Amino acid sequence: MGGAVVEVGPEPLAFDQVVAVARDGAAVALSDEALKLMAASRAHIEELAARPTPVYGVSTGFGAMATRHIEPELREKLQVNVVRSHAAGSGPEVEREVVRAMMLLRLRTLASGHTGVQPRTAQTLAALLNAGITPVVHEHGSLGCSGDLAPLSHVALALIGEGTVRDASGGLRPAAEALADAGIEPAVLGAKEGLALINGTDGMLGMLVLAIADLRCLLTAADLAAAMSVEALLGTDRVFAADLQELRPHPGQAVSAANLRALLADSQIMESHRGPDCTRVQDAYSLRCSPQVHGAARDTLSHAELVASRELASAIDNPVVLPDGRVESNGNFHGAPVAYVLDFLAIPVADVASMSERRTDRMLDRGRSGGLPAFLADDPGVDSGHMIAQYTQAGIVSELKRLAAPASADSIPSSAMQEDHVSMGWNAARKLRRAVDGLAQVVAVEILTAARALDLRTPLRPGPATGAAVAALRRRVPPPGPDRHLAPEIAAATELVRDGTLVAAAETVTGPLS
């Protein structure tokens, strides 16, 4: 596991802490304050459980069966039963980083002291994270209301030593066996604990935080791709001037235009437009309007970050334990706030990718590329160059447009009409993950194509920043030549986009880009 330790208490987790635990394997530790708050709220639950008056979630059934009072001798069985019965997911396994994010975020809600769980139950969940044990969670099962019930139930199932997990090495094993090998005692659930473990928005929130982290990088990479394409197409940087951008004061637009100015600084190709003999009046929208589109995507991302930060500060459970000891039913588990921004982000992802594909297509079209060979082929007709790379982009962009259709506009009633309106936020999160992955590939193909075009623009040379990105790419992908197997080159470029290598290379010249 990673060397860093993330302390989990009642305070909100930071975005980078979630990413560190989910993606980088950082360990976790419950704070002393968290243990104190959990012990206090658990005392309230124990006192309520001893009363003859029914209390929802403590001494009653759940959902549509909340009217039944459960006898004390059956309450432990009830908690186990709700976990077993709700662990009803289906389909492919969800990614390890998503499950770890979900585990961490549920742990943080437990640590808030508003759920009434025993401290030892939270400590067991922390131990699973630290041992690298990842419960198997399935693609389908959550409606995003009453939280991510099925996905969280698969986590809770592992917590009690049942179901299937992946161990630290990725091996598929029975939970009881993996816990025993790690020296972890399975949790023994008391009153209310089953419900507290499964009633949160942690899955969709975890996927939102991870998508935000990825999009922060990808939108900067999209600016880099646009700058390279502007140069490759003999475009002009005049439209990116600060005084023009200030006429429309959207923050994201200003950031994107500043990135483009920095990336295109000292470019020989840009300098070729400075003289009085240049007749270039304006470029196509896919070049000229890059800051407007990439900037709007940035502003959408900022809104999503605001919503995510509020959700990271939330304690989602039903019922909740309040500081005065009351245990109250509520609707905070409804995923609408998260679902909406998950859907919202899929729209600019599709549009940024669509604009990227249009720039790529211009570089391949001899009639619009400003003198480049058809499809950037070494011997057009004998060689196809990047013709089919653009097909790949087009296929991905078409899928991204479908993924931009909202999941949160749908609702299917459940639980005998008790849960008669749901958010479908989990579905929104799953499709956003696919969309983000597609955007990375589309931007990578544009960069791959633009780099080839720039190499063919001799004797004019790109600017120092874009040139540094081309040089970084050339360490993995050879320069232009006769046709060769393109799929490995696309894969290599995609990796360099995702891990930030190409942007980092440009930043050695520009300084930090936003």
N, C-alpha and C positions, 0 to 999 in steps of 0.2 A: 504494500500500500504506500501511498505518498507520505512524505515526511511531515507535512503540515497537519496541525490539529485545529479543527473548527469547534469553538465552544458554542454549545447550544443552550440557550436560556429563553426567558420570556421576550427578549428583545428581537426585533426583526433580523433575519439573516440578510446579508448583502448578496448581490448578484454573484460576485466573484466567489463567495463562500459556497454557494449552491453549485457552481460550476466546478470548484475544486473538489468537492466531495463526489459529485455525480460523475464527472469526466476524468478527474485526475487521481481519484482514489484517496483523497485526504481522509484522515481519521476524524472522529468526533468525540466530544466529551461534554457531558451534561454539567452545567454550572451548579454551584451550591445554591444559588437563588432558585433555580429550576426545581431542584430536589425539595427545597423548603416549600415552594408553592404547591407542588404535586402532593406532598404529604398533607398539607392543610386542606386542599380540596378533596382528597381521598377521605379524610375524616368526616367531611360533610356527607359524602356518599354513604359511608358506613352508617352514619346516624340516620339518614333517610331510609336506608334499606331496612333498618330495624323497626321502623314505624309500620303500623297496620294500614295507613293511608297509601294507596297506590301512587307512585311517582313514575312518570313516563321515562322509559329507558333504564330505570333502576329496578323497578318491581312490576313492570308490565311488558307485554309484547311490543312489537315494533310495527311501524307503518299502518297498514290496514288492520292489523291485529293488536293495536295499541290498547284496546278496551279490555283485554284479558289481564287480570291480576295474576302474577306468577308467584307461586308459593316459594318460600325461602329455600327449600331443599332442591328446587328445580332451577334456581337462578344461575348457578355455575354451568349447568347443562345448556341453558338458554344462550349464554355467551359463546360457548363453543359451537352450538348449533348455528347461530347467526353467521359465524365466520365460515363454517363448512358449507352452509347452504348458499351463501353469497359468493363464494369462490367458484363462480360458474362461468368463467371466461372461456373463450373459444378462439381458435385461429393461431397464427404465428406468434412466436415469443416477441415481447416488447424488448427494445434494446436495454442493455445493462445500465447505461447512463440514465435512462428515463426511470428505471426502477429505483436506482440509488437516489435520484433526486426526489422521487415520491416518498421514499423511506425517510430521508432527511427532513422533508417538509412536514410529514406527519409527526416526526419526533419533536420538531420545534413547536407544533401545536400542543402536543402532550406536555412539553416543558413550560407552556404558558400558565399552567395551573387551572385552566378552565374546563378540562375534560373529566377530571376525577379519577384518573387512572392511578394505580399503585406506582410509586417510583421505580420499583423493580421491573415493572413491565416496560417502561421507557428505557431502563438500563439494558434490558434484553434486546430491544430494537437497536440501540446504539452498538451493542456487542456484535450483532449481525453485520452492521455496516463496517465495523472495524476489522472483522474477520474476512471481509470480502465475500460474504455469502449473499447471493442475490436470488430472491424468490422468482420462480417462473411466473410471469404475468403475461396474459394473452391479449392480442390485438382488440378483440371484441368483448363487450360486456358492460361498458359504462354508458349511461345516458347523461352523465354530467349533472345529475340532480339527486339529492341525498348524497352528493359528492360522487367520487369515482368508486362506487361501491364494490364492483367485482374486482377491479385491479387491486384496490387496497385490501380486499379480503384475501387475495392470494398472498399478499405480504403477511397479513395477520396469521394465515394458516401456517406459514413457515415459522412464525414466532412461537406457535404452540407445538412445534415439532411435527407438523404434518405437511403433506404436499411434496412438491419437488423444487429443488433449488439448483443454482449453479454455484460451485465452490470458487475459491479464489483463483484457481487455475482454469476455470471455465467448464469443469466437468459437471455433467448432469447427475444429481444424486438425490436420494430421499432426504428430506429436511432433517429427520431425526438423526440420521447417520452423520450428516454434515455438522449439525449442532454439537453432537457428541464428540466428534473429532476436534472441534474448536473449543471444547470445554465450556459450552454454553448450555445452561439449564433451560429447557422450554418454559415459556411463560404459563402460569396457571391463572386463568382469567376469573376475576370476581365480578360483582354486580357492575353493570354499565360498561365494562371494559371492551367487550366485543364491539359494541356500537362505536365507542370512542376511537377504535383503531381503524374504522372503515368509512367514517362519515366526513370526508373532506374533499377539497378541490385540488389535492396535492399532485395528482397525475397531470392534469391539464396545466397547472401552474408550473410544475417542473419543466414540462415541454415548452412552455412560453419562455421561461428564463433561458433555457438552452438555445431556443431559436433567436432570442434577442442577442445573445452572445455571438452567435454565428452571423447574424445580419449586420451587426456592427462592423465586422470584418469584411463581409461580402459587398456592402455598399461602398466601402473605400476601394475595394478591388474593382467594382464597376466603374468608379471614376477613373481608375488607372486604365481600364480597358477602353473607356471612351477617349481618353487623351491619346492613347496609342492609335486608335482608329482615326481620330481627327488628323493626326500627322500622316498616317498611311494614306488617307484620302485627300491629302493636300488641302485640308480645311484651314480655317482661320480661328485664332483664339480671341479675336476682337470682341466677340459677343459675350465673352466671359468676364469682361472688364468690371471692376467693382462698382463703378458709378452706374453702369447699366443694371446690374443686379440689385442695387439699392432702390431702384424704382419700384421693385416688388419685394418688400422686406420679409419674405419667409425665411426663417432661420436656416432650415435645411438647404434651401437653394443657395444661400450665401456660403455655407460650408462647402457644398459641392463645387461651386464656381471657384472658390479659393483653392481647393484641391487641384482643379484643372489648370488654373493659372500657374501654380507651383510646378505641376508635372510638365507643363509645356514651356517653362522658362528656358531661354537660351537655345531653343530648337532652331536648327538651320531651316527646317521646313516652314516654321512660323515666320522666320525672318524673310523668307522668300516672298511673303505677302506685304512686306512693309513698303516696297518701292512703288513709285507712281505708275509703273507699267502693269501692276497686278489688276486684273479685271474681275477678280473673285468678289462678288457682291455679298452673297450669303450662302450658307450651306443648308443641306437638307435638315429637316426637323430632328432626325435621330442623332445628328451631331450638334446642331445649334441649341436644341432644347434639353440637352443632357442635364444641366443643373436643375432645370424645372422639374423633371421627372425624378431624378435621383434625390433631389432635395425634398420633394413631396414624400418620397419613401422614407427619408430620414425623419421628417416631422411625424409621420405615422408611427414610426418606430419609437419616437420620443413619447407619444401618447401611450403606446403599449408599455413602455418602461414605467410610466406613472401608474398605470393600472396594476402592473405587476408589483411595484413597490408597496402599494396599498394592500395587496393580497398577501405579500410577505409579512406585513404587520398584523395580519388578521389571525384570529383563533377560530377555526371552523369546526364546529361539532354541533350535534343536536341529540339530546339537550346539552346545555352548557351550565357549568358551575360558576356562579357569580361570587365576588368577594364576600358578600354578606351571607353566603351559604345557600341562597336560593338555587334551585335547579330548574331552568326554564327552557321550554321548547322554543324554537326559532326557525327562520328560513335562510340563515346565512350560508347554508351548504349549496344553495342554488348557484350554478356555474355561470350565469349570464354575463357578469362583468368580465370574466376571463374569456369566455367563449366569443364574445363580440370582438375583442381585440385579436384573438387568434384568427378569426375570419378576416378581420380588417387587414392584418399583415399579409395575408395571402394575395390580396389585390395588388399592392405595389410590387410584391415579389414577381407576380406574373407580368406586370407592366415593365419593370426594369429589364426582365429577361427578354421581353418582346422587343424593346428598343435595342438591346444588345444584338439580337438576331438580325435586326434590320441593318445595323452598321456592318455586321459580318457580310451580309448579302451584297452590300454595295461594293465591298472590297473584291468580291468574286466576279462581279458583273463588269465586263470590259467596257460597256457603254457608260458606266457611271463611276468607274474607279480612278479615272484620271491617268490612264496610260499603263496600268498594271496588266500583266498577262491574264487571259481568261482563267478564272478559278485559281489564280496564282500557280498554275501548272508549269512545270519545267518545260514541257513540250506539249502545248495544248492539242488535244486530239489523241495523242499517244498517252499522255498523262492526264489524270482528272484533278490533280491538285487537291484543294480543300472542298470540292463540290459536295461530297457526301457528309463532310463535317457539318456543313450548314444544314443538310437534311436532318442530321441528328439534333441540332439546335431546334429546328422547326418542330420536330416531333415532341421534344421536351416542352417547348413553349405552348404547343397545343394542349398538352396535358396540364400545364400550369394554369391555363385559362379555365379548364374544367375544375381544377382544385380551388380556384378563386370563388366558386359558387359557395355561398355560406351554408355551413352545417347548422348554425344557431338559429336559422329561420325555421327549422323543423322542430316538431315536438310529437312524441308518441306517448300517450298516457300509459301508466303502469300501476302496479300494486292496487288493483281493484278500484282504480280512479282516485285513490288517495294522493298519488303522485301524478296529477293530471296535467302538469306542464313541466317539461324538462329542457335542459339547455343544449344538449348534444355537444358540450364543450370538449369532451374527450375526442370525439370525431373531428372537431375543428383542429385540435392539436395534432392529431395523427396526420391529417392532410397537410398541415403547415410544415411538418417535418419533411414530408416528401417534396413539398414546394421549395423549401430552402435547399435541399439536396439538388434539385433540378436547376436552381439559379446558379449554384456553384459550377455546375457543368457547362451551362450556357455561357457564363462569363469566361470560363477557361477556354472554350472554343474561340471566343472573340479574341482573347489575348493571343492564343496560338496563331490565329489567322493574321492579326495585326502585326505580330512580330515577324511573320514571314513576309508580309507586305513591306514592312520597314526595311528588311534586309534587301528587298528588291528595289528600293528607292535610291540606290547609290547614283550619283555621289552625295546627294543630300543625306544628312544624318539626323536622327532623332535627337531630342533634347537629352541632357545628361541623366535626368531622372527616368524617363521612359527607356533610354538606352541601358540604364542599369538593370531595369526589369527584364529587358530582352536578354542581357548577358546572363542573368540568373536563370532564365528559362533555358538558354542554350547549354547550361551545364547538365540538363536532363534531356533536352530535345535538340537534335541536330539542325543545322541551318537548311535553307531551301535546297531541293535537289529533285531527282526523279521520284516517282511515286513509291511510297513505302507503306508499311502497316501503320495506319493512323490511330487505331484504338489505344495502343500503349502510350502514344504521345498525348492524346486527350486525357487519359487517366493521370499521366504525370503532371500535366498542366493543371488539372483539377485539384490534385494534391497540393500543388504549390499555391493555388488560390486559397484553398481551405486553411492551410497552416500559416498563411500570411507571409510566406517567403518572398513573393513577388512585390507585395506592397513594402515589405521591409527593405528590399533592395532599392526601390525608388526613394524611400525615406532616408537612405544614406546620403542622398543629394538634397532632398527637399526639407529634411527635418520631419518631425511627426506630422502626419496627415490626420485629418479628423474623420 
